[in-house]
Amino acid sequence: MTYTALVLAAQRPGIIDPLAEKGGVSHKCLIDMDGTPMIERVLDSLLGSDHIGQILISIDDPDALSTVSAVQKCVSSGKINVTPSAENLYRSVKDALSNNVEFPVAICTADNALQTAEMIDYFCEHFDKEDAEVGVSVTPAELIWSKYPEGQRRPYVLRDGKFSNCNLYALRSINSLEAAKAFEGGGQFGKSAKRILQAFGLVNLLLYKYGNLSLDDVFRRVSKRLGLKIRPVIMPFAEAPIDVDNERTERIALQVLRERREAIEAAE
């Protein structure tokens, strides 16, 4: 099945990202990651996937992408469309997908420099098999720590294990957009109990905090709360949840990218 891809690249209103400031660029997605702008690496993963057709980029300032030649080339060819983001994540997704977009849709973030076409293909292939309207990618924290001990510090602690969100989602249809309302205040639930409370309710928050839920329990309850069937896709990639949020994850991502480049150069 062919998916439309939506890349979320906006900055939070009124906030200058420290990594962008350090890198001398206007947006975090433009920082150099081993010789390539981060958003170009994300786009390469989508362009290399067998499951991705049209690509959309949602960003607060579309002109910021004018310095990325790969983006401009794809825009000129019609492969990529750039749309202004809105005041929050939900509105940004809704606005981007409101103009005759073909579903299903795969949504990712512009700061996942380690995302690969293989990850995209795996996620889409496994979501295709699910009888669900929304897909959420997660990776077991133990898998991350086995390769990158510093790769994840705040996994979701559940009854059957610890899991990290990979910031890769799927929407089966336009009706699935209702699930995105849970993210009107943003998307990083692991950092704020208040955000979990607002999105999923007091009982779910208490069960989550006391570790009484399994992964399936979480998605069953969230599905009931939102009135949509939402299922996890467990990703077997330690790198999938490591997006570039701070200097620690930037350091890890740069190390992985250098190792990938050196392996390709050695094979040539």
N, C-alpha and C positions, 0 to 999 in steps of 0.2 A: 504494500500500500504506500502511496506517495503522500508525504506530509508537507504542509506549509510550515516553515520555521519562523519563529518570532524571537529576535534577540533583544533583550532588555538592556539598554546601554545608558540610561539616564542617570544623572547624579541627583542626590537628594537636594531639594530646593534650599538655597541659602547656605549650603555646606560645601566647603572646599576640601576635596579628598586629600589627605596627607600624602598618599603615594603619587597622586597627580602633581601636587605641588613640588614634591621632591624630584619628580621626573621632568618638571618644566613644561607640562602640558595642561590643557584645560580640563580634560576628563581622564579618569582612571583607565578607561578602556583604550586610551591612546598611548599608555606608557610602553616603553620598549622592553620586550621580553626576548632576550637573546637575539637581537637584531631585527625583530618583527613587532609591529604594534599589536597589542594584545587582542584587539577586536579582529584583526586580520587572522590571527590564529584560530579564533572561534569560527570565523567565516570559512576558513579552510576545512575545518572539521565538518561543517555542514555541506559545503560544496563537494567534498569527497564522499559523502554518504550516498548510498544507493536509494535511500528512502526520502530524500529531501528534494522538493521541487522549488517553488517560489520561496524567497527569503525576505523577511521584513525586519527592519531595525527601528526600534522605538528609542528616541533620544531627545533630551530637552532642547538641544541646540543642533539641528541637522547640519549647520555650516561647520561644526567642529570636525566632521568627518571629511572635509575637503582636503585635508592633508594626507589622507590614506588613499594612495593611488589604486590599491586593489578594490577598495569600496567603490570609488568613482568609476572604475572600469566596469564593475558589475552593475552599477546603477545605469550606466550608459547602454549596456546590453539588455537591460530589462530584467536581469536575474534578481536584482535586489531593489526593493522600495524602502525609502526612509520616511518615517512619519514622526511628527512631534509627539513627545510624551505628554501626559496629563499630570494632575496634581498628586496622584497616588498610583500605586501599582495596579489596582483594579481598573481604574479609569484608563490607564495607559494601555492595558491589554485589551479592554473593550473597544477603545478608539481604534487601535491598530487592526483589530479583526472585524471592524464594522463594515468594510467596503468590499463586499462580495468575495471574501477570502475563502479559499477551498479548505475544507476540513477533511481529515483531522489535522490538528496543529501541534507541533512540538515547540515548547517554549524553553529557552535557556538564557543565561546571563552573559554579558560581554566581558566578565572578569574571570571566566573559567578558561585560563590559558592552556590547561592540560587536556581539555576536551578533545577527543579524536573522532574520526569518522566511524571507527569500530565501536565506540561507545554509543554514538547516535544510532547506528544500525542495530545494536543489541537491544537498546531501549525500545525502538520502534517495533522490532520483530516480536518482542515479548509483550508489549502493550497490545499489539494486534490480536494476540491470543486471549486477552482478558475480556470478559463480559463486563466492561466498566466504561463509564463516561469520562473519567479523569484518571490519569496515571501520574504517579509521583516516584521518582527514582531515589533509592536509598542504598547505602553501602554499609555492611557490618564494620563497626569501628575497629574490631580486632584485625580485620584485613588491612585497614589503613595503617594501624600501628605496627603491623608486622613488617612493613616496608618503610614507613615514615613515622617514627615514634612521636614526632612533633606535629604530625599532619592534621590532627583533630583534637581539640581540647574540650569541646562541649557537645558530645553526642547525646542523642535521646536515649535515656536509660529506661529500658522496658523489661518486662518479666522474662522475655526470651532472648535478651541480648541488648547490645548497644548499637545504635544505628545513626548514620549521618546522612543528611539530605544532600543530593548531588546538584540541586538547582537545575533539574531537567524535568519538565512536565509535559503531559499530553492532554489535549482536549479533543474529545470525539466529535463534538458538534457545537453549534452556537449556543445550545442550551447549557453546555458544560461551563459556560462563562460564570454561572452563578457561584461556582466553587471559588472563583477568584475573589469574590467579595470578602472571603476570610482574610485576604491579604491587603485590605484597604489601608492599613497602617504600615504596611511593609511586609517582609517575608521571613525575618529571622526570629522564629518563635523560641528557639533555644536560649535566646538572650533575655527574654522577658516573660515572666509569668502573667503579667497583665495582658499581654497580647494573646496568649493562649486562652485566657479567660474570656476576652472579648470575642474571639473567633469561635470557640468551641464549648463554652459554658463551664460553670463551676464544678459540676460532678466530674466532667472529663479532666479538668485541671487537677483536681484532688487525686483522681486515679492515676494520672500521669506522674504527679509529683511523688506519690508513694509507691510507684513501680508496680502497680497492680494490673497493668495492661500489657498484653502481648502486642506484637506488631499488627497482627490481624485484628485484635480488639480495637486498636487505635483507629484503623481505617474503617472498621464497621461502625464505630460510634460517630466518627467524623462524617461518614456517608449518611447516617441517619440524621445527624444534625443539619446537614446541608441539603438533604433531599436528593442526593446524587450518589451513584455508586462510584467510589474512589478506591483504587487498588494500588499497592506498592509494586514497583519493579525493582528487585534486588540486583544491584549491579556488581559484577565480579571484578571491578577495577579499583585498585587502591587509590589511584589518582583522581577518580571522578569527583569526589566531594571537595577537593583542594582548590577552591577558587582563591583569587588573589585579593585578600581583604586587608592585609597588614604586612609589615616588614617580614614577619616570620613566614607567612605563607608565600610571600613573594620570593623569599630566599629558597624555599623548597621548590617552588615552581621553576625558578631559574635553573636550579640544579638538575631537575628532571629534563628540562628542555635542552640543556647542554649535553646531557648523557644521550638523549635521543639523536641530537645532531651528530655527535661524535660516532655513534653507532652507524649512522647512515654514511658518514664520510669514510669510516673504516671498511665498509662493505663495497665501496665504489672502486 
